[in-house]
């Protein structure tokens, strides 16, 4: 009988000890903020210089094109082939098509890893403005207003950045239809919200 009582007392002592350990070392609520480490950082929206250099060709001309990243537009460095056209108008169209090709192409592996994407989809080409268009105009093979807003924003900001249609952060663009060209502006607001309508300025 005494043996059973002794065993019962030991068992009760064990339970009491376990309860004390749990209450002393367990996780308790607190009103003091707990530092759990840095929050996950957002996509950097940038590629290293080594990645850019690996994409550059020996005969390439450095340019900057605008891609989508983190709900906005960010410029990335690219290279386009040199042109031997001695006609300034022909050179402008060749550069404009080369820039458009860059926007149509899938971003590189390093750019995709950094969060870059493009909304510009083919088929899409560019040609010189027709007679009566303001100097420096370009005509896309589709009406600009028929393109997805983000795609047009990419084109406008890329052309404005590289000065292929006009100066002052604008791009003179039209389409194949019998409509006048429009001067689209690449503004800070458009870069922040590329899904919004590209603002326009007087074309003359």
Buried (B, 14 or more C-beta within 10 A) or exposed (E): EEEEEEEEEEEEEEEEEEEEEEEEEEEEEEEEEEEEEEEEEEEEBBBEEEBBEEBEEEEBBEBBBBBBBEEBBBBBBBBBEBBEEEEEEEBBBBBBBBBBBBBBEEBBEBBEEBBBEBBBEEEBBBBBBEEEBBEBBBBBEBBBEEBEBBBBBBBBBBBBBBBBBBEEBBBBBBBEEEEEBBBBBBBEEBBEBBEEEBBBBEBE
